[in-house]
Amino acid sequence: MNLMPEFRCHHPASLDEAVKLKSSLPESRFLGGGTDLIVNLRRGLGEPSDLIDLGGIADYGSVRQVDGALWVGAGITLAELARRPEIASTYPALATAALAVAGPTHRASATLGGNLCQDTRCIFYNQSDWWREGNGFCLKYKGDRCHVVVKSDRCYATYHGDIAPVLIALGAEAAILAPAGMRRAAIETLYREDGAQYLTLAPEEALAAVVLPPPVAGRRVGYEKARVRDAVDFPLAGVAVALRREGDVLAELRVAITGTNSAPLLLNTADLIGKPWDEAAATRLVEILRKTANVLRTTVTGAKYRRRALHRMTRGLIDRLWNDDGQVEQG
Ligand SMILES: Cc1cc2nc3c(=O)[nH]c(=O)nc-3n(C[C@H](O)[C@H](O)[C@H](O)COP(=O)(O)OP(=O)(O)OC[C@H]3O[C@@H](n4cnc5c(N)ncnc54)[C@H](O)[C@@H]3O)c2cc1C
């Protein structure tokens, strides 16, 4: 661990004040629960001039119904997210994903906003400063080459967040605040496939809330992740599925993956809609997964295992939701 770098800490009273501060301080960072950012700073990954602590903002973690949609403030802790009756009863797959993040002490302070905006990860990046220096640093930070894909001109660090895929499968949106005002965007558009520049948010923009769409009748939603330690671990691969069955055909199938690429991704499942979920459909889905998931040597666990786990989990989860075996989560 490194010593903490020197920085000033600000405690704005409102999110408006926070985004104004951010735009006047180009080297600053927002601070949620700090369970991602502070760990990285202790490893010498970043030297912000200022931290803008969002923790004291009133209503930043509030939950409210607006026209049938549920607005969940980005400051809600993951422990609270999993506990809220509105979430547990209507969007239980979201509660499942929140409970799958890290351990209980992390979840007590980790926020929804910090989870969605968490840094990408790689075995050549999440290391001590001296280790990275010995390796000539890397394209994500301080270096000029990617050690995962050596001839690449972009970073392949992987996004390992648990919450984003569920929100993508649900068709949720982000409410984003900038000094100029609020805008809304589908969760999947917050990300880009570049491990170093993985967020599409402008530097002065903050995630204010997540907007969960009204529940869809007959929709079944689930989330699964593969990890080494059940107690505390990032997803080596994760998959969220929202499925609606009409008789013997799929009326809706939204599949979002994490832990495989530099961004959480929504699969293009258009050619499976209107057809039964059978062996042919499962084979086609594995083809789509092969084309979309780009599992590389970014974790200690081998890429081949992660690829297989992803295929197996996705197949199993869709089987389960299709058959509605009583353990299915409506959402
Ligand atoms: C041992 C360990 C295990 C972990 N396991 C998991 C896991 O299994 N699954 C998982 O998903 N994560 C895991 N994490 C990562 C992390 O704990 C969680 O992602 C957590 O939810 C991050 O939230 P936070 O509020 O602490 O974020 P912070 O650390 O405060 O912030 C993270 C990033 O988000 C930015 N940010 C925060 N809020 C906003 C906002 N409102 N708008 C814009 N940017 C913002 C910050 O500037 C920073 O760049 C783990 C971390 C550790 C240390």
The ligand as an SDF file (V2000), in Angstrom:
LIG
                    3D

 53 58  0  0  0  0  0  0  0  0999 V2000
  -12.5580   -6.5200   -1.4510 C   0  0  0  0  0  0  0  0  0  0  0  0
  -13.5170   -5.8620   -2.4080 C   0  0  0  0  0  0  0  0  0  0  0  0
  -14.4810   -6.6350   -3.0260 C   0  0  0  0  0  0  0  0  0  0  0  0
  -15.3740   -6.0560   -3.9400 C   0  0  0  0  0  0  0  0  0  0  0  0
  -16.3030   -6.8540   -4.5260 N   0  0  0  0  0  0  0  0  0  0  0  0
  -17.1850   -6.3140   -5.4180 C   0  0  0  0  0  0  0  0  0  0  0  0
  -18.1820   -7.1290   -6.0200 C   0  0  0  0  0  0  0  0  0  0  0  0
  -18.3100   -8.3230   -5.7410 O   0  0  0  0  0  0  0  0  0  0  0  0
  -19.0110   -6.5600   -6.9190 N   0  0  0  0  0  0  0  0  0  0  0  0
  -18.9540   -5.2220   -7.2510 C   0  0  0  0  0  0  0  0  0  0  0  0
  -19.7510   -4.7520   -8.0610 O   0  0  0  0  0  0  0  0  0  0  0  0
  -18.0120   -4.4270   -6.6720 N   0  0  0  0  0  0  0  0  0  0  0  0
  -17.1450   -4.9180   -5.7530 C   0  0  0  0  0  0  0  0  0  0  0  0
  -16.2020   -4.1150   -5.1530 N   0  0  0  0  0  0  0  0  0  0  0  0
  -16.0580   -2.7200   -5.5800 C   0  0  0  0  0  0  0  0  0  0  0  0
  -16.7960   -1.6830   -4.7020 C   0  0  0  0  0  0  0  0  0  0  0  0
  -16.7450   -1.9940   -3.3640 O   0  0  0  0  0  0  0  0  0  0  0  0
  -18.2570   -1.5640   -5.1080 C   0  0  0  0  0  0  0  0  0  0  0  0
  -18.3690   -1.4690   -6.5040 O   0  0  0  0  0  0  0  0  0  0  0  0
  -18.9590   -0.3760   -4.4660 C   0  0  0  0  0  0  0  0  0  0  0  0
  -20.3400   -0.4280   -4.7760 O   0  0  0  0  0  0  0  0  0  0  0  0
  -18.4340    0.9790   -4.9350 C   0  0  0  0  0  0  0  0  0  0  0  0
  -19.2580    1.9870   -4.3680 O   0  0  0  0  0  0  0  0  0  0  0  0
  -18.6370    3.2070   -3.5350 P   0  0  0  0  0  0  0  0  0  0  0  0
  -19.7630    4.1000   -3.1530 O   0  0  0  0  0  0  0  0  0  0  0  0
  -17.7730    2.7360   -2.4170 O   0  0  0  0  0  0  0  0  0  0  0  0
  -17.7520    3.8990   -4.6720 O   0  0  0  0  0  0  0  0  0  0  0  0
  -16.5310    4.8920   -4.5420 P   0  0  0  0  0  0  0  0  0  0  0  0
  -15.2940    4.1260   -4.2350 O   0  0  0  0  0  0  0  0  0  0  0  0
  -16.8560    6.0270   -3.6410 O   0  0  0  0  0  0  0  0  0  0  0  0
  -16.4880    5.4390   -6.0410 O   0  0  0  0  0  0  0  0  0  0  0  0
  -16.1920    4.5970   -7.1270 C   0  0  0  0  0  0  0  0  0  0  0  0
  -16.0910    5.4640   -8.4070 C   0  0  0  0  0  0  0  0  0  0  0  0
  -17.3470    6.0280   -8.7170 O   0  0  0  0  0  0  0  0  0  0  0  0
  -17.2660    7.4540   -8.7980 C   0  0  0  0  0  0  0  0  0  0  0  0
  -18.5460    7.9590   -8.2880 N   0  0  0  0  0  0  0  0  0  0  0  0
  -19.1080    7.7090   -7.0820 C   0  0  0  0  0  0  0  0  0  0  0  0
  -20.3410    8.2470   -7.0330 N   0  0  0  0  0  0  0  0  0  0  0  0
  -20.5500    8.8560   -8.2220 C   0  0  0  0  0  0  0  0  0  0  0  0
  -21.6470    9.5950   -8.7920 C   0  0  0  0  0  0  0  0  0  0  0  0
  -22.7800    9.8200   -8.1070 N   0  0  0  0  0  0  0  0  0  0  0  0
  -21.5260   10.0760  -10.0490 N   0  0  0  0  0  0  0  0  0  0  0  0
  -20.3900    9.8560  -10.7660 C   0  0  0  0  0  0  0  0  0  0  0  0
  -19.3330    9.1820  -10.2820 N   0  0  0  0  0  0  0  0  0  0  0  0
  -19.4150    8.6800   -9.0240 C   0  0  0  0  0  0  0  0  0  0  0  0
  -16.0530    7.8310   -7.9560 C   0  0  0  0  0  0  0  0  0  0  0  0
  -15.4820    9.0790   -8.3680 O   0  0  0  0  0  0  0  0  0  0  0  0
  -15.1420    6.6580   -8.2410 C   0  0  0  0  0  0  0  0  0  0  0  0
  -14.4840    6.8670   -9.4630 O   0  0  0  0  0  0  0  0  0  0  0  0
  -15.3100   -4.6580   -4.2180 C   0  0  0  0  0  0  0  0  0  0  0  0
  -14.3370   -3.8780   -3.5810 C   0  0  0  0  0  0  0  0  0  0  0  0
  -13.4530   -4.4680   -2.6730 C   0  0  0  0  0  0  0  0  0  0  0  0
  -12.4440   -3.5930   -2.0030 C   0  0  0  0  0  0  0  0  0  0  0  0
  1  2  1  0
  2  3  1  0
  2 52  2  0
  3  4  2  0
  4  5  1  0
  4 50  1  0
  5  6  2  0
  6  7  1  0
  6 13  1  0
  7  8  2  0
  7  9  1  0
  9 10  1  0
 10 11  2  0
 10 12  1  0
 12 13  2  0
 13 14  1  0
 14 15  1  0
 14 50  1  0
 15 16  1  0
 16 17  1  0
 16 18  1  0
 18 19  1  0
 18 20  1  0
 20 21  1  0
 20 22  1  0
 22 23  1  0
 23 24  1  0
 24 25  2  0
 24 26  1  0
 24 27  1  0
 27 28  1  0
 28 29  2  0
 28 30  1  0
 28 31  1  0
 31 32  1  0
 32 33  1  0
 33 34  1  0
 33 48  1  0
 34 35  1  0
 35 36  1  0
 35 46  1  0
 36 37  1  0
 36 45  1  0
 37 38  2  0
 38 39  1  0
 39 40  1  0
 39 45  2  0
 40 41  1  0
 40 42  2  0
 42 43  1  0
 43 44  2  0
 44 45  1  0
 46 47  1  0
 46 48  1  0
 48 49  1  0
 50 51  2  0
 51 52  1  0
 52 53  1  0
M  END
$$$$
